[in-house]
Amino acid sequence: MRHHNIPGTTLFGGDEAQKGIALNRMCFSFNSAENRTAFLKDEDAYCAKFGLNAEQRQAVRERNVLKMLAAGGNIYYLAKLAGIFELNVQDIGAQQTGMSVDQFKDKLVAAGR
């Protein structure tokens, strides 16, 4: 299988899945409203319960989706966490491009013309 280097993109494969298992399990737990409430009540304890490593915990504290991806997060699971943080697709796109949210929105509007 040939991998393409796409700047700003973390390819999710077996190594990333192993690296991110704790983070992804935690994010999957957010299917339950009770778990989302528990996370918001004591974020650090909730991360510890799932065994997140220092890199993952720091990315969560910073609300940095790109760092979560680099720490083995799967975007489908991270979407649940992004929702808790009230981050939308434009917020994540802005992180990915290094733009402000307003700049990213302007870019989308310009591309649609």
C-alpha positions in Angstrom: 0.0 0.0 0.0 1.4 3.4 -1.0 1.0 6.3 1.4 0.9 9.8 0.3 2.4 12.6 2.4 -0.4 15.1 2.8 0.8 18.1 4.8 -1.2 18.6 8.0 -2.8 15.2 7.7 -2.1 12.3 10.1 -2.7 8.9 8.3 -4.6 6.6 10.7 -3.3 3.1 10.6 -2.4 0.2 12.9 0.4 2.1 14.7 -1.9 5.1 15.4 -4.7 2.8 16.5 -2.5 1.2 19.1 -1.1 4.5 20.2 -4.5 6.0 20.6 -6.5 3.2 22.1 -7.0 4.9 25.5 -8.0 8.2 23.9 -10.4 6.5 21.5 -12.0 4.4 24.2 -12.6 7.5 26.3 -14.1 9.3 23.3 -16.3 6.3 22.6 -17.6 6.4 26.2 -19.2 9.8 25.4 -22.0 8.0 23.7 -23.5 8.1 27.2 -24.8 11.4 28.5 -23.8 10.3 32.0 -20.2 9.9 30.9 -20.2 13.3 29.2 -21.3 14.8 32.5 -18.7 12.9 34.4 -16.0 14.2 32.1 -17.1 17.8 32.4 -17.3 17.5 36.2 -13.7 16.3 36.5 -11.9 16.2 33.2 -8.5 15.1 34.6 -9.9 12.2 36.7 -11.9 11.0 33.7 -8.8 11.0 31.5 -6.9 9.2 34.2 -9.7 6.6 34.4 -9.1 5.7 30.8 -5.3 5.8 31.1 -4.5 8.7 28.7 -0.8 9.4 28.5 0.8 12.8 29.1 0.7 13.7 25.4 -3.0 12.8 25.1 -3.9 14.6 28.3 -2.1 17.8 27.2 -3.9 17.7 23.8 -7.3 17.4 25.6 -6.5 20.2 28.0 -5.5 22.4 25.0 -8.7 21.4 23.1 -6.2 20.8 20.2 -7.7 18.3 17.8 -4.6 18.1 15.6 -2.5 17.1 18.7 -5.2 14.5 19.6 -4.9 13.1 16.1 -1.1 13.0 16.4 -1.5 11.2 19.7 -3.4 8.4 18.0 -6.9 9.8 18.1 -9.4 8.7 15.4 -11.4 11.6 14.0 -14.7 9.7 14.3 -14.2 9.2 18.0 -12.7 12.6 18.5 -15.8 14.2 17.0 -17.6 13.2 20.2 -15.0 15.0 22.3 -15.1 18.0 20.0 -18.8 18.2 20.6 -18.4 18.4 24.3 -15.9 21.2 23.8 -18.5 22.9 21.5 -16.0 22.8 18.6 -17.7 22.6 15.2 -16.3 21.6 11.8 -15.1 25.1 11.0 -13.2 25.2 14.3 -11.4 22.0 13.4 -10.8 23.2 9.9 -9.2 26.3 11.2 -6.9 24.3 13.4 -5.9 22.1 10.5 -5.1 25.1 8.3 -3.5 27.3 10.9 -6.1 30.0 10.3 -8.5 31.8 12.6 -12.1 30.5 12.5 -13.2 33.7 10.7 -10.3 33.4 8.1 -11.3 29.7 7.5 -15.0 30.6 7.1 -14.0 33.4 4.6 -11.9 30.8 2.7 -14.9 28.5 2.5 -17.1 31.3 1.2 -14.6 32.3 -1.4 -14.2 28.7 -2.6 -17.9 28.4 -3.1 -18.1 31.4 -5.4 
